Amino acid sequence: MVARAFKRIPLPASTLVVQPPGGETLVNFATNFYTEAAPFERSVTLVGQRVDLRIRPSGFGWSFGDGTVTRTTTPGAAYPALDVTHEYARAGRVGPRVDTTYSADFRVNGGPWEPVVGTVTMTGAPVALQVRTASPTLVGY
């Protein structure tokens, strides 16, 4: 019953952050990705009993928009930490996204915490990203 209630709770989809900012990156450049996902609590009433849920992000599915995917247990981090990066092989438009998997613990009427069986995954919205090719140019002063 608790697992079904957990699946019905509206969970937030994570917002993908791409660095460099501005919707553009370069071919063969380590583009950085991260999201900001935090644990939170919700309470529901089941069969007249108060059930508290501690909900936490437990996994992240990174889809880089070029057919490449990877999974992590951490949300990545802003530069200079390069926890989740991807190098695009060719120029073009891509739509990277991050899907967040949530796990939870529950307690009934303030009792001991127990794990909820199962997880819930929320699909993130794709972010528009233009991958460009850069040409090196020597400049004299």
N, C-alpha and C positions, 0 to 999 in steps of 0.2 A: 504494500500500500504506500509506503514511504517512497519507494523507487518511482512509482507512478506519479506521485505528487511532485517529486523532484523534476520529472520530465515535463510537467505542466507549468512550472514556474518560468516566467519570462526571464531569460538570461541574456545579458548584453553580448552582442557580437563585438569583437575587438576591432579597433580602428588601426589600420596599417600606417606606419610612419616610414617614409623612404628618405634616405640620405645619400646623395645630395638632395636638398629640397628643390622645389620648383617644377617637378614633373619631368625632369630630364636627367639622363645619365649617359655614360659612354660605354661603348663596346670594350670588353676586356678590362673593365674597371670594377673594383670591389665595391658594389653598391650595398649599402648597409640597410637592414630592415629591423624594425622592432615594433612592439605594441605595448600599451600600458594597461595591464590587466591586474586587478587586485581582488583578494578574497572579500566576501561580504556575507551577511547573514540574512535569512528570511525566516518567518514563522508562519505556519499553517495550522489549521485545526482539522484533525482527522478523528472521526468517531468520538467527537466531543473532547479530545485530548489535544493539548498544545504541543506541537512538534516544531522544534527549532532546527534549522538547517545551517550548517557552516559550509559555504560553497566556495570553492577555490579553483582557479585555472590549474590544470594538471598536465596539459599538453597543447602544443601549437603545431598546426600543419601549415607549412609555408608553401604556397604555390606561386612560382615566380612569373607565370604568364607565358613562358616559352616551352612548357611541357616538363620542366624540372620541378620536383617537389622534395621537401625534406621535413622531418619532424624533430621537434625539440621539446624539452620539459621546461624551458625557460622562455621568457618573452623577448629575448634579445635586449639590446641596450643602445642608447644614443652614442654617437662618436665621442670619444676615441675608442670606446669598446666596440669591437667588431665581432660580436657573438654570432650574428646571422647575416652572412653576406652572400652575394651571388654575382658572378661575372657573366654578362650576356655575350654570346658569340657573334651575334649579328644585329645590325640596326633594324629599327622598326618600332611599332607600337605594341606594348604589352599591357596586361592587366593583372599585376601581382595582387595577392590577397593572403590573409591569414585566417585560418579556422581555429577556434579555441575550443578545447575539450575541458569540460568542468567535471569535477568529482565533488562529493559532499560527505559530511558526517551529519548524524542526527541525534537528537535526544528527545525523550518524551517527558513532559512535565518537569524539566530541570534535572532529569536523571543522567546517567553516564552517557558519554558520546559513543556512538557506534558508526561504522562506515555504511554508507548507502551502497547497495549493490548496483553496479552499472555507472555509466557516464553519459553526459549529454554534450554533443558537439554543435556549436553555432558557427555557421558559415559566414565569413566576413565578406564585405563588399570589395570588389576589385578597385584598384587605384589606377588611374590613367598615368602611364609612364612611357615617355619617348626615349628610345635608345638611339644614340647618335654615334657616328664615326668621327673621330677627331684626326686631323692631319697635323703632324708636327711642323712647325715653321721656325727657321732660324731667323733671329732678328738682330740686326746690328745697331749699336747705339752711337 
